[in-house]
């Protein structure tokens, strides 16, 4: 609410500014995750060799893989850090939206219980304006009056999540890794898109913009990933003219 008071009383711009702040604060963790993911993908061929070497010994496979990770400074848990830290942020933002943008007079009366008494600026801007580029940020896209743009917001959220996942996915020859990547590629966007459809549009706006910023951050590290796979161009072999007199020496 304090950011809203200093950003032109626009809740949409407030969410955009909050998204940038969160992304900047978590950038070191995000970059570490991307480097760990890239390092993991570079070790897939060696992991395949370990599985072929010990096809019937799961314990030995795990021990050898952990040894391989330690030697290369790879921590598989490090790949999940930014993803796990986003969930409490989503929960906190959701709670803030439903309290800062109440949809009933009773909820508006309760808002004063959550605002600090020693910050008079936050009390002067109540009630907050929930409209932003044709969306009602306090309502889920499925609710009447949410706005036409809000109805399309879950699609944008799911699509941006799919693109970001695709950029983080590297080609691999491991069938298990391929199945895992394929599952994550479709499961996460559909799940996040469903959340955006059921919860206030303000939360969906945050996730969508956060994904766009994440794609910009990870491009210098991962490039396009599997989004635009590298194609090896085979050039024709040059013709070699052999002199008959030099054929024996050649």
N, C-alpha and C positions, 0 to 999 in steps of 0.2 A: 504494500500500500504506500510506503514511503517512496519507492521508486516511481510509482504511478503519479504521486504528487509532483515530482520533479521532471516527469517526461510528458508534459502536456496533457495530463489526465487521459491518457490513451492506454488501455490495458493490453492491447495487442502489441504496441511498441514496448511496453514493460516486459512482456513475456519474451520478446526478441532480445532485449537487452539482458535479461536474466539468462537466456540460453547462451549468449556469447560469454557471459561471466563464468558460467559452469564449464563451458568448453575450454576456456583459457585456463581455469583452475585445474582441470583434469587432463590437460594436454600432455604433461610428462608421463602420466600413466597410460594415456592412449598411444603415444609414440612407442613406449616400451612394449605394449601389447602387439603393435604392428610388427616391430622388429622380431619379437618372439614368434609370431605367426609365420613370418617369412623364414626364420631360421628353422622352424619345425618343417616347413615344406621342403627346404633344401636337404633335409635328412631322410626324406621318404625312401630314397633308393637304398640307403644303408639299413633302414628299418626293414625293408623287404628282404634284404640279404639275411638279416638276423632271423626272420620268420622262416626262411627257407632252410637255414642252418639248423634250427631247432623246431621242426614242424609239430612235434608232439609234446613239447615241454613248455607249457605256458609260463611257468615260474621262471625258467631260464630266459625266455623271451623278454619278460618284464625286467629281469635283472640286467640283461644286456642293453635294453633300451634305456633304462635309467642311467647306466654307465655312459652310454652314448650322449645322453642329454647333459650329464655333468661335464663331460670332456669338451662339449661345445658351448657350455654356458647357457643351455636352454632350460627354461622352467615351464612345463605345460600349464601349470596353474596361472602363470603370468598372462596367459592369453585370455583369461576370463575376467581380469580385474575391472576394466571399464564397463563391461556388460553388467557385472554384479553391482557396481556402485551406482548405476543408473536407476535401478529399481527403487531404492529408498528416496532418490530425488523425485522420481515420478509420483511416489506415494505422498511425499511432502507437498509437491506442487498441486496434486489433486485436492488434498485437504485445504490448501490455501485458496484455491479457486472456488470451491463450494462454500467457503466461509467469507471470502472477500466479495464474491458476486452472489449474494443470496437471491433466491428466486421467490421467496415469500416474505411478507412483512415480519413474521415471527423470527425468521433467520436473520433478518436485518437488525432486529433488536439484539440478538445474541452476538452480533459482530463486535460490539463494544467490549465484550469480555475478552476478546483476543487482541485488542489494540492496546499498546502501551500508553498509560496515562501521561507519561513524561514526554510524549511526542505529540504536541497539539496539531502538527501539520497533517497527521494521518486522520485525525478526527474531522478536519475541515473539508476533506475531499469525499467523505461518505455522503450518499451512496455512489459507488463507482459505476462508470459507464462500461458495459460489457460488449458493445458493438465494435466490430473491427472488420473493415472491407466486406461488409455484407454478412458477417457471421456474428452470432450471439455466442460469445466464448463461455458463457455459463451453462449452456445447454449442450447435450450430446447431439451429434448429427442426426440421430434417429428421432429426436423430439420435434414436434411441430414448432415452427418459428425459428429453427436453428439457422436457416438461410441456405440458399442453393450452393454456395461455395463450401459451406460446412458439410454438405452431403458428399461432396467430392473429396473432402479432406482425408478420410481414411484410405482412399485409393492412392492419393499422393504419399501418404505415410508408408503404406505397404510397398509402393513402387520404389521410394527412396531407400527403404530398408533393404529391398532386394538388390538394388544397384550397389549399395555399400557392402553387402555380404558378398556379392559377386566380385567386387574389387579386392576383397580380402581373401578370396579363394584362389589357390594356386593349383595348377595341373599336377596330378599325381597318378602313379601307376598302381598304387595299392587299392584293391577292390574295396576293402573296409573303409579306407579314408574317402574313397569316392562316394560310397553310400552315405557316410556321415556328412560330407560336404553337401551332397544333394538334399539330404533331409533338412539340414540347417538352412540351406538356401531358400527353401519354400516354407518351412515350419515357422521360422521367426517372423518373416514379413506377414504371413497370414495371422499369426497370433497378435502381433503389434497392431495390425490393421483392425482386428476385431476389438481390441482394447480402445482404439481411437474411435470406433463406431459407438461404443457403449458409454464412454466417459465424456466429460465436457470438452468442447472443441478447443479450449485453451490448452489442454494437455496434448491434444493431437497437433496443435500448432507448434508447441515446444519440440515434440519428437521429430516432426518434419524438418524444422529448421536445424535441429541438432544433427540430423542425418546429413543434411547438405553441408554443414560445416565439417562434419566428420569426413566426408568424401574429399573436401578440399585439403584437410590436414593429412590424410593418408595417401594422397596421390604422390607426393614426393618420395614416399617410402615404398609403397607397393606398386605404383603405376596403375594401370588399368586392371591388373590381375587377370582373372579369367573373363573379364568383360569384353576385352578385345584380345583374344589369344594371339601370341606371336606365331607367325607363319614363316617357316623356313623356305626360302626360294632356292630351288635347285637350278643352278646354271649349267648349261651344256658344256661338256668337256671340250677343251680346245683341240683342234685337229693337229696332229703331229705328222710332219712330212719326213720320212726316213730316206736318206740318201743310200742307194744300193751299195755304194762302196764302203759306207760306215755301218752297214747293218750288222756285220759280224762283230765289230767292236761294241756297238750298242748292246 
